[in-house]
């Protein structure tokens, strides 16, 4: 065990956990004031559900002994309840096994929470928790095995334990989760949007973001936590961690500028919401690529993805799907861009040591990236569609039209985010003020 590596991974795990409350603020600020608490609760609920499932059998499904040697699924019962991993002599590389368990748990939690932004304002909370649990088990845990579980080898290089097929047989590069996290969540978001349908009065009557400072706060917390997300994935306090940290900084900066440039050309204004969205798009894009591109390559990956995502978010209006907070446009498209651009911008100078098309490597890595990306996309979309339809058919998934009009915070949680001095909610206070005005008007007419 290396104490420095262990300390870094433990700190990184805490940073990644902070990303989920950061996501809650990011999403919460973008909805109307009557839905902010529900967005916070969908992220908090993901922590509760996935955290428990991960310890019970999720970790085992992702990282224990592969069933059949095909790289598709690990044994869910081998480390049930983390059995066999609790002793001081249980190590994962140079860190305690439990440090790795905790670090990977935060990825599972965040991935589930990401999906929620696509169905803001119209999904009932209980069915969301059920879907989150089913999706984690059926989709995320197996995909995490495909992407993050590497073969164990002996000193002679012989494989002693088989890992996931994307990481090992396909040899696609996904350093911190472009496929397992962002493409995975984005594809699930698209499936949910199709099952639940559009919000009332979409697109014209859904209102603007109610709290842009919340959005910026959320984006800042995400960026802060993302250094643990990417650099922590080195699982060591070493040059790879430092390399990925710099790439995470510079790609995100470039993506924000790319997004703002598109806004300025298309709309005539560079907006606060655009800056925050560009930050997240850049973080998504560099996640799979941060160990395989140089800082100059990271600038290219970020700038290209920021511009493409800024254009992609408008596709929902063209094709008619109501992706409330642009999970498809940012996470699915951004994850695809970052994963595929590895095949173009990867450099042998980077820690991954692989050359892409623009660095003399031909298309070998590009096709590997494409197969991995679209395999996860198709698997996640199909299974998510089936799970969402099951939840819809059994306990119902969507709010009633009356409850949606009333506001999801009050109907689902019996709470409201904002109160006036007399304790009334903003909605009720507004209605009361309207009654007073009506009485005054009637008196003046009399």
Helices and strands as residue ranges (DSSP letters): H 3-30, G 33-35, H 36-53, I 54-58, H 59-63, G 80-82, E 91-92, E 95-96, H 97-115, G 116-119, H 125-135, I 136-140, H 141-148, E 152-153, E 159-161, I 166-170, I 178-183, H 184-196, H 212-231, G 232-234, H 239-267, H 272-289, H 295-312, H 315-319, H 327-327, I 328-332, H 333-345, G 357-359, H 364-394, H 401-406, H 408-413, H 426-445
